[in-house]
């Protein structure tokens, strides 16, 4: 048990106990309001506070010297940007309570509870206890008690509607660069116009606290529908490569308008596909690039996120593990686990957000939009011989990846331009399509990770040689890429799809779909549905799951078929007696198992945003404190033992 808290903290605890369960700490009904002058709380939604505070700090100096305040000032870095600035603003609402009209207003309990549920894993990952002053039942009030939301202004850009420019029709698209606030408003306004088919949601925050905002289009936005494939398009992974960011903003408006106007192609696409658009994966880097402006931006200014990390080098290197396993007969080369040592390095919150997004959504197809050249590349991006900077390194799905890349490049007017002097002219003989490692090799890329960790096939599209094009070029870039984007998304309906169920009609989750001759399996979603992208031709397809007999079917995909063929599987349970559980497609050799703590078809994958248990979680045998402990003890006379879990 930790020793008793410092005297000031004890007073707060006793006050709370005297007030009764679930009540606020006792305090005078009236308060003297003073200006809020705490630097860490300077962006709070109010400008006046009072003393003593809810924690019985009687002066500004006492607050600034407290370990609670020090924690708020460094939490951003301790959690590597996760839950920022939400937690800081929530803590400020307790350390410097809002004062208005001579009375203290307490923050809402439901806001605290929601944030704790979302952020507890981040504290667990660094072996830190949830701060006592963020106890939702002690320092927070219920809505009927007249509480306020300290995060309301933070979400204001996401919640407030903005009317379109005066005199312009709602279908108007402004072909200009969009600041972060403008991007958010356009996406929210678009979702409001097409509320029956569109919805915005956040997958997390950047290191500096900006929402990673997604707009999705679907017949039933907000939910996965049986047999409906999921597609994601991601822009601005490098903050200074902005064309992808803009054309996804334009695409969202275009899809909404054309659906309402009755365009049969757009209506068919959105009624049969769940499409997710993330215009900016790196909004912090964009701000750096935008400050220099189009035409002045350097080749690398704003490329990285606010931690100076290249997000397209920040994903787990599963390709090296794949090459290692490739020489072992019977070894699986798909759904590879994230190695434990990956979490020991610096992982950006933007990267964690993408990995969590992939875990919760059964994506089938994806494209990452870049700038700096004019070409479509596909995995693998890392050479099978690490010393080779350029070496053709195909995946088992080489044919399908080339079809996906061709679907984009073949309808892009500039990629098909026969001039070798144009942007991307050096790729002309390849048809503006190239294997990533055959162009240049690198590790930690998002596309390789998608393919080796999930069911998703991702390509990379380089949209042009100018990373931050001038505003007058944006309309032309949109016109060149509108048809390629639609053509690519429609490719998700190639191959086969179906449902795997048992003899009682119950869906079989995480069943494996094996295609003979392609050493890469995909797995079924929780509802038992699956999608297997395949090139035209005849294929032997096998469905198998632990405890069931495998089922084999031969399917033929015509060359001109533009919608996925339906192939369902009904699995029969194995007979009584000793059972042989297949841990993967047995090609030869002994049975396989997932690496410790990894994702696989027979266990839940680990939470991407956490370090695996054992990385830094448990104290050492000598009882040493967590790595962050010495920082607090060196800055504050009060040792915050309430942050220790053991």
N, C-alpha and C positions, 0 to 999 in steps of 0.2 A: 504493500500500500504506500502511496506517496505521502510525505509528511504534510501537516496542515498547511493551508495556503497562507500567504502573507496577510497581515491584519486587515488591510483595506479590502481584500477580496473576501475575508471572513465576514466583515460587516455586511457586504452585499449578499452573501449566502444567508446570513441570519435574518436579514431584512426580508429576503424572499420567503424564507420559511415562515416568518411571522405573518406574512400576508396570506398564507394558505396555499394549498396545491393549485397550480395552474394560474395563480394570480401574479401581478407585477410586484416588484419590490415596493415596500412602503415608501411614500414620499409625500411632500406637501402638495395640496391641490393646486396651489399657485406657484409660479416660478418667475424668476427674473431672467429675461431673455438678453443674451449678449451676442455679439458678432462671432461667427464661426471662423476661427483663424488657424485651424489645423491643416497643414500642407497636405497630408495624406488624404484628407477629407474635403479638399478644396472643390472637387467636382460633384459634391453631394447636391441633391435636388432642393436644398434649403440653405439659408445663410445665417441662421441664428440658432444658438444652443443655450444650455444653461448649466450652472454648477450648483450643488454637486451633481455629478452624472449618476446614471443607474448603477455604476460600479463604485460610487462614493468617491470618485476623484473630485477634489474641490477646486482645482485650478487647472488652467491650460498646461502649465509646466508639469503638473502631476500626471496629466494624461500623456504628454509627450515622453515622459520618463518611464512610463509603464511598459511592462513586457507585452501587454495586450496591443498597445499601439505599435510597438516595434514589430510584432507579428504581422499586423495589417500592412505595414510598409514594405515587408519583404515577401509576403505570401505569394505575390506575383511570380517571383523568381523560384521560390521553393517548389511551387506546383507547376513550374515550367509553362506558365500562361494559362493553365486550366482554371475555369471558373473566375476569370478576371474580366472586368472589375467587379463582378457581382458580389463576391464574398467581401471584398474591401468595403464596398458601399453598405452592405448589410452590417458589417462590424462597426462602421462609422455611426450607424443609426443607434447603436448601443453605447459606444464610447463617447459620442457627442450627440446626445438625443436632440431631436427636432423640437424647437421651442417656437410657439406661435400664439399670439394673443395672451401671453402670460401663462400658458399651460404647455406641458410636455406632451407630445404625441408619440406614441409607441409604434414601431413597425409591425406589420402584419405577420401573424404566426404562420399562415399558409405559405407566404413567400419564403420564410425560413425553412419550413419543412420541405418544400419543393427543391430548394437549393441544397439542403443537406442530402437528400436522396441522390441528386445528380453529382455532388462533389465528394461524398464520402470515399469513393474508390481512389480519388486523387490523394487524400490524406493517408489512406491505408498503404498506398504505394511507397510513401516515404516514411512509414512507420510512425505517424503522428496522430495523436488523439484529436477528436473533434474539439475545438476550443469551447471551454465552459461558458464563455460569455455569449456564445451563439446557441445557447440552450433555448430551443423554440418555445418551450412551455413556461420559461421563467421570465425572459426579458421581452417577450413579444405578446401582442394582444390579438384577440379575435376580431373579425370584421364587425360584429355587432357592438363591439366596444369602441368603435371609431378609430381603428388603426389606419395607417397609410402604407403605401407600397414604396419602399425606398428605391426600387429598381424601375419605377414607372417611366421616369424620364429617360432612362437608359434604353428602354424598349420603345420610346416614343417614335423613333424613326421607322420602326417596324409596324406600329399600330395605327399611326395617323394617316388618314387618306389625304390625297392631294388631287385637286381637280386638274384636268388637262389644261394646257395653255388656252387662254381665252380665244374664242373664234375658230378653234381647230377641231376637226372631227375626232371622235374617240379612237378611230383607226389610225390616226396620225402617228408616224414613227419619226422621232427626231434623231437624225444620223449625226450624233455628236459624241464626244467623250463624256462619260458620266462619273461624277465624283461618287464616293461611297454612299453619301446620303441620297443623291439623285438615283443611283442604282436601286437602292432599297425602296424608294418611293415608286419608281416605275414598276418594279416587280410586284409590290403590294397592290398598286392600282390595277395592274393587269390581272392579278388573281381575283380582285373584287369584281372586275368586269365579267370575268368568266368563272364565277364562283362554282358553277355546276361541274366544271371540268378542270379547275386549277386551284392550287393551294400553295402558300409559301410556308416554309418551315426552316429552322436552323439546325445544322448538324453539329454546332459547337462554336467556339470563338477562336479568333486569331490570338497570337501572343499579346497584342496590345488591346485585346478585348472587343474587336469588331466581330459581329455575327457572320458566320459562314452561311449565307442565306441561299436556299434552294427554292426554285419554283417547280412544281410538278404538274404534269398534265395527264389526266386519266378520266375514264368514264366514272370512276368513283374515287376522287382524290382523297388521299389519306389512308388508303388501305390496299393491300395486295389482293388481287382477284385471281381466282383459280384459272390457270392456263394463260394468264396475261403476262408476257415477258416484260422485264424491267430493263431500262436503258438509262445510262447517265452520260452527260456531256459536261466536261470540266474545263474551264478557262482560267487563264491568269495564274497558273501554278508558279510561274516566274513573274514577279510583280511588274517588270518592265516590258513584258510581252502582252500587249493590251488588246490586240485585234480580236482574240478569242473571247475576251470579256465582253467587248462591245457587240459582237455578232450574236452571242447568246442572249444578251438583253434584247436585241432586235428580234431574234427568233421567238422569244417568249411573246412579244407583242404581235408578231406575225401570226403565230399559231392561234392565239386568242381571236384575233380579227377574222382570220379565214374560216375558223370553225363557226363563228357567229354568222358569217356571210354564206355559209352552206357549201364551202368547197368540199366536194366529195372525197378527195384524196386526204385532206387534213382530217376530216371527220372520221374516215375509216382508220387512219393511223392512230388517232387519239382514243378511239373507241376500242382498239385492240391492243394498245401498248401503254405501259405506264412509263412516261418520260420525265426524267429529273434533270434540271439544268442548274449547275453551280457556276455562275459567271465568274466569280472571283474566289479562288482557293487561297490567294495570298494578298488580301486587301491591304496589309501593312506595307508590303513591298511596293504595291501600286502607289501608295501615298508618296513614297520616296521618289519614284519615277515621275509621277505627275507634278511634283514640285519643280522638277527641271523642265517638264513640258515636252510636247512633240517637237521633234527636230533638234532638241538640245540634249535629249537623254542619251547617256553613254551606253555602251554595249552591256554593262553589268550593273549600273546604278539601279537599285530597287529589285534586282533579280532575286536575292535571298529574302527570307522573312526577317522579322525584327530581331531574331536571335542570330542573324547572319548564317542561317542554314539554307542550303539549296534543297528545297522540298522534293525535287525530283532526284535527289541522291540520299534521301532521308528514310526511305522505306527499307524493311529488312531485306538483306541479300539472300534470297532463296535460290537464286540461279546457281550460285556456287554449290549449294547443297544438291540441287538437281543434277548437276554434272557429276558430282561425287556418287550419287545413287545410280546414275545411268549405266554405270559399268557393272552393277549388281543385278543379276537376273532375278526377276520376281519383285524387285523393289518398286514401290510406287513413286511416280513422278508428279503427283498432283496433290492438292490440299496439304501442302507441306506446312509444318508447324513453324511458328516464329521462334527462333532460338533464344534461350534465356539471356545470353550475353548481349543481345540487341538492346534490351531495356537498361543495361548499364551505361549506355551512351546517352547522348542528348537527343531526345525525340521531340520534335516540334508538336505543339498542340494541334496545328493544322493537319499534320500527318496522322496523329491519333484519331482526329475526327473522321478522316477518310476511312481509316481501318475499322472504326466502330460502325460507320455508315454501311460499309461492305458487309459487316457481320450481321446487321439487322435487316438488310434488304437483299433478296436473291437476284442480284444483277446478272444479266446474261451478256450484255454488250456495253462497251464504253469507248469514248474518245477523249483524249486530252489535247487541247488546242494550244499551240505554241507559236512562236514567231522567230524569225532569223534566217529562214530559208523557205523554199516552196517545194515540199515533198511530203509523202505519207510514209511513215515507218511503222514497223510492227515487230513484236518480240521474236527472238530474244534481243535485248539491248546489251547484254554482257557476253563477251566472246567466250566460246567454250575452251579456248586456250588463253588464259588471263594475260599472257605476255603480248598477245596479238592485239594491236589497237584496232585493226579492221579485219574481221573474219566472219564470213557467212555462218550464222549460228541459228539454224531453224528450230522451231518447236515441233512437237509431233503433229500439230495442226497447221503446218506450213501452208497447205493448199487452201484451207479456210481463211487463214489470215491474209493471204494474197487476194482472195476474192473480196474480203472486207476492205482492204486498202484500195483495190481497183474500183470498188463501188463509189469511193470518194473521188479518186484521182481522175477517173474516166469521164466524169461529167463536170470537171472543173476547167473552165476555158483556158486559164493560164497554164495549168499543169499539162494540158494537151497542146499548147502552143509549140510549134516545131522549131522555134528559134533557140539556138544554143547560147545566144548572148543575153537572154532574159534571166530574171531571177529564177534560180533553180535549174538553169539550163544544163548544168553538169549531171542532172538526173534524167535528162531527156531520153537517153538510150534505154533506161530502165523503166520508162513509162511513168516517171515521177513517183515510183514506189520502190522502197528499199528495206531490206532486213536491217534492223537497228544496229546490231553489232557489225554488220558489213559496212556501215557508214562510220560510226565510231563507237567504241566500247566503253560502258560505264556501269557501275553497280548502284544498287539502291533505288532503281527506277520504279515508278508507279505501275507501268504496264507489265513488266515482268512479275511484280508482286501480285497483281490482279490475276494473272494466268496461273501462277503456281500456288496461290493460297486460297483461291475461290473458284467459282464456275465461270467467272467473267473474262471475256476476251476484250482486250483494250488495244487500240491503235493510237499512234501519235501523229497529229497533223500540224505541220509547219505551214503557217498561213501566208508568209511573205517575208521578204528580206529586211523590211523595216520593222523593227520591234515596236516602236511607238509611232505609228503613222500619223500624219497631219489629219485634221478633222475633215478636210475636203476629200480625202481618199477613202473615208469610211463607207460611203454609199457604194462605191465600186467594189470594195472588199466584201460587203454584204451580198451584192448581186453575184459575185463569183462563187460564194460559198453557200448560198441558200439551197440550191438544188443538191449539191454534194452532201450537205447535212441531212436533208430529207432522204436522199437515196441511201445513205449509210444507216440511218435509224431503221429504215424499212428492211434492212438485211437481217434484223433480229428474227424475222419470220422465215428464215431459210433453215432447212434441216428438218428435225423432227421434234415433237413435243408430246407430252402425254402425262398420265397419272400412274403411279405405282401403288397398288393396294393389296391387302391380303384377301383371303377368300370371303371374308365377311364385309368387304367393301371399305375397310378402315385404311386410311392412307398410311403408307410406310415412309417415315421421315428418314433422310440420310441414306436411302438405298443408293447403290452405285449403278450408274449407267456406263457400261463398258462397250466400246466400239473396237472390234477386232482389227488389229493392224494400226491402231492409233493409241499410243501408250500415254493416254491422258483421259481420266474418267471425270464425269461430273456427278453430282449428288442431287437427290430430290430435296425440295423445299419442305417446310413443316406440313404443308397440306398434301404432300405426296406428289406434287406436280414437278415437272422438269422440262428443260429446253436444251437440246443438243444441236449446236450449230454444226452443220455438215455440208461438204461440197456435193454436187450431183454425183450419182453413181449408186452402186449396190453396196450395202454395208451389213455386216453381221453385228447385231446389237444384243447385249446381254444385260439383264437387270438382276441384281443380287443384293441380299441384305443378310445380316447375321440371323440365324434361326430359320431361314427359308431356303427352299430349293431355288436355284437360279433358273431363269427363263431366257431362252434364246430365240430371237426372231431375225429374219432376213428382211431388210427394207430396201426399196429402190427409190431414189429421189430423181425425178426427171430434171433435165437441165433447165427447163423453162418454168419450173414450179416456183412461184413467188410467195407461197405461204407454207408454213411448216406442216408436214404430214403428221397425222395423229397416230401415235403408237402407244397404247396402254399395256401395262403388265399386271397380271394377277399372280402373286407369289403364294405358293403352297408351303405351309410349315413343314419343317423336317419331321420325320417319324420319331416315335419314342425311342429311348435308348441313347447311347452315346452320340453326341452331336459334334459335328465339325463346323465350327463357326469360321466363315470366311472373313478375314480381316482386310480384305482387299482383293483385287483381281489376281488369282493365282495363275501366274504364267509358268512358273517353275520355281523350285527352291522352297525353303521352309516358309511357314506363315510369317506375316509381317505385323508389326505393331507401330502405333504412332509414337513419335518421340515423347518423352515425359512432358506433361503439361501442354501438349500440342492439340491442334484441332484435328479431328478425324471424323469418319462417318459414324462412329459408335460412341462418341462423347461430345459434350458441348465444348466448343472452342473457348479458349481463354479470352478474357476481356482485353481487347487491344490496348486500352488506355491504362492498363495496370502492369506493374512488374509481376512476373510469376512469383508465387510464394517461395520464399527462400532466397530471393535475390538480395534484398536489403531489409526484409521484414522482421525477422526474429533477432533478438539481441544475441551477441556472441556468448560463448560459454563463460567468458570472464566478466559478463555483466556490463560491458561498455555501453555507453549511450549512443543514440543514433547520430549520424554524421552531422546533422544540423544543430546539435545541442550546444556545442562549444560557441557557436555564433551568438546565441542568446545569453549565455552566461558571461560572455565578454562585454556585452553592451548594457546589461541591466543588473542592478543589485539584487533584484528579485528573480530567483531562478524559476522559470515557468514549468514547474513539475506537472502541472495540469496538462501539458502537451505530451507527456510520456504515457505510453500505453502499458508499460510493464513496471 
